[in-house]
Amino acid sequence: MIDMSHNRGPENYATAKGLQLEGEAAIAAARGEGRILAPPVKPYSFRRGVLFALLTAPIGAALVAIFGLNSPIAAVATTPFAIVIAFGLFAYGSGRSPVVGRNYVAASGIGIITMIVGIIVSYPYSVFLSYVYADGAGSIAGSAYATHFTTWISSNGNQIFIPIGVVVVVAAVMLWRKARAARAGAADSAAPGPQLG
């Protein structure tokens, strides 16, 4: 009888070559030079993107609260980051980047609304902190603070309108850049592939 276990046929060569390539790929992956398997593609979900983007509100509130401890201008200066955060969270949650169409509208809407609310809240909050620090009495909804706040507004118009104007310009530039990136992404995805035949 002939021993077939040491046969050098094409099947054994293919198996040996496959094991060798698999070993080389595992070594390359351990070194960080490559992957054995391609990363899984995350399925697209508009709802999940919106839910993730809604996390922009508490993040924006935390930024305003932290930077509002210093001054109202510092609090207002952080509000445009809501747009970047909303786009990043929406893209992460939905599985699509850059966002286009209704995705762009949803992410920019959440970011803009968070930014506007942050601007509206930052002035009363920060001025109230300085009011309390200066031994002011009453709550943020009290009449004594309301009088103090209206007096502060009338005497500090430049601390209100100049930062808001700068924030609006920065937000407009951010939205324009996001729209340009979205248009470029839409053009790339709509480009025809190579024609066969």
TORVO-156312 format. One record per residue (C-alpha): x, y, z; residue number from 1. Coordinates in nm, 3 decimals. Layout:
! residues N
      c1      c2      c3   n
       X       Y       Z NUM
...
! end
This chain:
! residues 197
      c1      c2      c3   n
   0.000   0.000   0.000   1
   0.113   0.346  -0.077   2
   0.110   0.601   0.207   3
  -0.090   0.905   0.082   4
  -0.032   1.119   0.393   5
   0.284   1.276   0.249   6
   0.132   1.343  -0.091   7
   0.240   1.683  -0.226   8
  -0.071   1.736  -0.436   9
  -0.232   2.077  -0.508  10
  -0.479   2.045  -0.216  11
  -0.201   2.011   0.042  12
  -0.009   2.302  -0.111  13
  -0.316   2.526  -0.099  14
  -0.379   2.438   0.265  15
  -0.016   2.502   0.360  16
  -0.011   2.831   0.170  17
  -0.339   2.936   0.333  18
  -0.203   2.860   0.679  19
   0.111   3.058   0.600  20
  -0.087   3.362   0.480  21
  -0.317   3.341   0.781  22
  -0.016   3.335   1.015  23
   0.141   3.633   0.840  24
  -0.187   3.826   0.862  25
  -0.215   3.748   1.236  26
   0.141   3.873   1.294  27
   0.070   4.192   1.096  28
  -0.250   4.250   1.294  29
  -0.065   4.202   1.623  30
   0.188   4.464   1.513  31
  -0.092   4.702   1.415  32
   0.002   4.685   1.046  33
  -0.320   4.543   0.915  34
  -0.643   4.363   0.985  35
  -0.740   4.005   0.914  36
  -1.104   4.099   0.863  37
  -1.246   4.426   0.739  38
  -1.426   4.630   1.007  39
  -1.801   4.568   1.007  40
  -2.017   4.826   0.833  41
  -2.259   4.993   1.073  42
  -2.616   4.989   0.940  43
  -2.773   5.329   0.871  44
  -3.039   5.453   1.116  45
  -3.186   5.805   1.102  46
  -3.365   5.764   1.438  47
  -3.053   5.651   1.617  48
  -2.869   5.951   1.468  49
  -3.133   6.191   1.600  50
  -3.128   6.028   1.945  51
  -2.750   6.057   1.962  52
  -2.764   6.419   1.839  53
  -3.010   6.506   2.117  54
  -2.725   6.441   2.360  55
  -2.594   6.777   2.236  56
  -2.837   6.954   2.473  57
  -2.690   6.822   2.802  58
  -2.335   6.857   2.669  59
  -2.406   7.218   2.566  60
  -2.567   7.288   2.903  61
  -2.259   7.152   3.081  62
  -2.029   7.371   2.872  63
  -2.238   7.682   2.945  64
  -2.253   7.596   3.316  65
  -1.878   7.537   3.345  66
  -1.762   7.835   3.140  67
  -2.039   8.056   3.279  68
  -1.869   8.039   3.616  69
  -1.607   8.273   3.471  70
  -1.811   8.523   3.270  71
  -2.112   8.541   3.038  72
  -1.881   8.603   2.741  73
  -1.696   8.277   2.808  74
  -2.028   8.092   2.830  75
  -2.151   8.241   2.502  76
  -1.818   8.163   2.333  77
  -1.871   7.789   2.391  78
  -2.216   7.775   2.230  79
  -2.102   7.728   1.864  80
  -1.944   7.397   1.968  81
  -2.302   7.266   1.988  82
  -2.310   7.254   1.607  83
  -1.991   7.050   1.581  84
  -2.105   6.820   1.862  85
  -2.447   6.768   1.702  86
  -2.294   6.677   1.365  87
  -2.044   6.441   1.525  88
  -2.302   6.265   1.740  89
  -2.551   6.239   1.452  90
  -2.288   6.092   1.219  91
  -2.179   5.844   1.488  92
  -2.534   5.739   1.573  93
  -2.670   5.716   1.220  94
  -2.370   5.539   1.072  95
  -2.335   5.795   0.791  96
  -2.076   6.067   0.749  97
  -2.091   6.330   0.614  98
  -2.459   6.391   0.672  99
  -2.669   6.500   0.375 100
  -3.033   6.588   0.307 101
  -3.264   6.541   0.602 102
  -2.967   6.423   0.807 103
  -2.800   6.762   0.757 104
  -3.120   6.945   0.847 105
  -3.171   6.739   1.164 106
  -2.811   6.776   1.286 107
  -2.790   7.148   1.207 108
  -3.134   7.213   1.361 109
  -3.043   7.040   1.687 110
  -2.710   7.224   1.696 111
  -2.861   7.566   1.624 112
  -3.143   7.525   1.877 113
  -2.893   7.415   2.143 114
  -2.671   7.712   2.058 115
  -2.959   7.964   2.081 116
  -3.081   7.821   2.413 117
  -2.724   7.829   2.543 118
  -2.691   8.198   2.451 119
  -3.025   8.284   2.610 120
  -2.943   8.100   2.934 121
  -2.577   8.200   2.966 122
  -2.633   8.569   3.045 123
  -2.889   8.534   3.328 124
  -2.698   8.237   3.473 125
  -2.354   8.399   3.474 126
  -2.478   8.738   3.594 127
  -2.673   8.563   3.872 128
  -2.355   8.388   3.988 129
  -2.174   8.721   4.011 130
  -2.481   8.872   4.181 131
  -2.483   8.599   4.448 132
  -2.105   8.626   4.488 133
  -2.149   8.999   4.562 134
  -2.393   8.909   4.844 135
  -2.707   8.959   4.640 136
  -3.025   8.832   4.800 137
  -3.303   8.628   4.647 138
  -3.337   8.366   4.377 139
  -3.282   8.387   4.002 140
  -3.659   8.435   3.959 141
  -3.682   8.704   4.230 142
  -3.762   9.069   4.170 143
  -3.434   9.190   4.326 144
  -3.232   8.992   4.076 145
  -3.460   9.098   3.791 146
  -3.384   9.461   3.872 147
  -3.012   9.387   3.893 148
  -3.018   9.199   3.561 149
  -3.203   9.473   3.370 150
  -2.956   9.728   3.507 151
  -2.666   9.507   3.400 152
  -2.812   9.471   3.048 153
  -2.859   9.845   3.004 154
  -2.501   9.920   3.112 155
  -2.324   9.629   2.932 156
  -2.464   9.623   2.581 157
  -2.121   9.570   2.426 158
  -2.076   9.251   2.633 159
  -2.399   9.120   2.484 160
  -2.412   9.218   2.118 161
  -2.045   9.181   2.020 162
  -2.006   8.820   2.150 163
  -2.341   8.721   2.001 164
  -2.238   8.870   1.666 165
  -1.910   8.679   1.672 166
  -2.088   8.356   1.769 167
  -2.338   8.397   1.483 168
  -2.055   8.445   1.231 169
  -1.863   8.143   1.367 170
  -2.181   7.929   1.358 171
  -2.255   8.039   1.000 172
  -1.902   7.943   0.892 173
  -1.934   7.604   1.064 174
  -2.267   7.533   0.895 175
  -2.129   7.643   0.557 176
  -1.830   7.411   0.596 177
  -2.055   7.121   0.698 178
  -2.283   7.190   0.399 179
  -1.984   7.197   0.164 180
  -1.857   6.867   0.306 181
  -2.207   6.719   0.271 182
  -2.231   6.830  -0.092 183
  -1.888   6.681  -0.163 184
  -1.993   6.355   0.003 185
  -2.318   6.346  -0.199 186
  -2.128   6.412  -0.522 187
  -1.881   6.132  -0.443 188
  -2.158   5.882  -0.368 189
  -2.353   5.981  -0.681 190
  -2.050   5.952  -0.911 191
  -2.087   5.659  -1.153 192
  -1.855   5.367  -1.102 193
  -1.631   5.221  -1.372 194
  -1.825   5.103  -1.675 195
  -1.775   4.737  -1.766 196
  -1.796   4.613  -2.118 197
! end
